[in-house]
């Protein structure tokens, strides 16, 4: 099973390098999801299946959806629509898809062998994780949740501010006066 560990660790390193070196944010997020999945498989191989499940559910699931949501909120105008289409073209998925297929193959191999790689570490029970999260690290967990919420609110505020700035830069159309039918710039007050 050590071979599986080294294959998954190499995938984790390569996909993380793609996250850091990629210039496109959406492509980097796709590789980041694969990197998080490989980290979950590493946790499973090291004897922590509960932490592996949390990695997939919380980080690869919820946090990535939050990142993509914030990225979509910061998108400005209809000029970005073509760029978004090019970000999600089918060729973008080839690299992450192949790496994910290798991860799936390794997971199938490990499950069929019925073993986990356990080095010097012990098995981590779900109750131990719960006691740690809601015991001495309760304040840290709550602060992390507040930080994520503040980031989302800040992104929403920036998007709303940028939308107002863009709309205020457009020339105003003169409105017609209801009483005389003439065009005035005063909103129709006669």
NORVEN-V245099 format. One record per backbone hydrogen bond with DSSP energy under -0.5 kcal/mol. NH is the residue of the N-H (numbers start at 1). CO is the residue of the C=O. E is the energy in kcal/mol with one decimal. If there is no record, write none. Layout:
NH_CO_E / NH_CO_E
//
This chain:
5_1_-1.7 / 6_2_-2.3 / 7_3_-2.3 / 8_4_-2.5 / 9_5_-2.5 / 10_6_-2.1 / 11_7_-2.1 / 12_8_-2.4 / 13_9_-2.2 / 14_10_-2.6 / 15_11_-2.7 / 16_12_-1.8 / 17_13_-2.1 / 18_14_-1.9 / 19_15_-1.8 / 20_16_-2.0 / 21_17_-2.5 / 22_18_-1.5 / 25_23_-0.5 / 28_24_-2.2 / 29_25_-2.1 / 30_26_-1.9 / 31_27_-2.2 / 32_28_-2.1 / 33_29_-2.0 / 34_30_-1.7 / 35_31_-2.4 / 36_32_-2.4 / 37_33_-2.1 / 38_34_-2.2 / 39_35_-2.0 / 40_36_-2.0 / 41_37_-1.9 / 42_38_-2.0 / 43_39_-2.3 / 44_40_-2.1 / 45_41_-2.5 / 46_42_-1.7 / 47_44_-1.4 / 48_43_-2.4 / 52_48_-1.9 / 53_49_-2.2 / 54_50_-2.4 / 55_51_-2.3 / 56_52_-1.9 / 57_53_-2.7 / 58_54_-2.9 / 59_54_-0.8 / 59_55_-0.7 / 60_55_-2.3 / 61_56_-0.7 / 62_57_-1.8 / 63_58_-2.7 / 64_59_-1.3 / 65_61_-1.8 / 66_62_-2.2 / 67_63_-2.5 / 68_64_-2.7 / 69_65_-2.5 / 70_66_-2.5 / 71_67_-2.4 / 72_68_-2.4 / 73_69_-2.1 / 74_70_-1.7 / 75_72_-0.8 / 77_75_-0.5 / 80_77_-0.6 / 81_78_-1.2 / 84_80_-2.3 / 85_81_-2.0 / 86_82_-1.9 / 87_83_-1.6 / 88_84_-1.4 / 89_86_-0.8 / 92_89_-1.7 / 93_90_-1.1 / 94_91_-0.9 / 96_92_-0.6 / 97_93_-2.0 / 98_94_-2.5 / 99_95_-2.2 / 100_96_-2.3 / 101_97_-2.1 / 102_98_-2.0 / 103_99_-2.2 / 104_100_-2.5 / 105_101_-2.4 / 106_102_-2.5 / 107_103_-2.4 / 108_104_-2.5 / 109_105_-2.3 / 110_106_-2.7 / 111_107_-2.5 / 112_108_-2.4 / 113_109_-1.9 / 114_110_-1.0 / 115_110_-1.3 / 118_116_-0.7 / 119_117_-0.5 / 124_47_-1.2 / 125_123_-0.7 / 128_125_-0.7 / 129_125_-1.4 / 130_126_-2.3 / 131_127_-2.4 / 132_128_-2.0 / 133_129_-2.6 / 134_130_-2.5 / 137_132_-1.6 / 138_135_-1.2 / 141_137_-2.4 / 142_138_-2.3 / 143_139_-2.4 / 144_140_-2.1 / 145_141_-1.9 / 146_142_-2.3 / 147_143_-2.3 / 148_144_-2.1 / 149_145_-2.1 / 150_146_-2.6 / 151_147_-2.2 / 152_148_-2.0 / 153_149_-2.3 / 154_150_-2.5 / 155_151_-2.3 / 156_152_-2.2 / 157_153_-2.4 / 158_154_-2.6 / 159_155_-2.2 / 160_156_-2.4 / 161_157_-2.5 / 162_158_-2.7 / 163_159_-2.3 / 164_160_-2.0 / 165_161_-2.2 / 166_162_-2.4 / 167_163_-2.4 / 168_164_-2.2 / 169_165_-1.1 / 170_166_-0.6 / 170_167_-0.6 / 175_184_-1.2 / 177_182_-4.3 / 178_188_-0.5 / 181_177_-2.1 / 184_175_-2.8 / 184_182_-0.5 / 190_188_-0.6
//
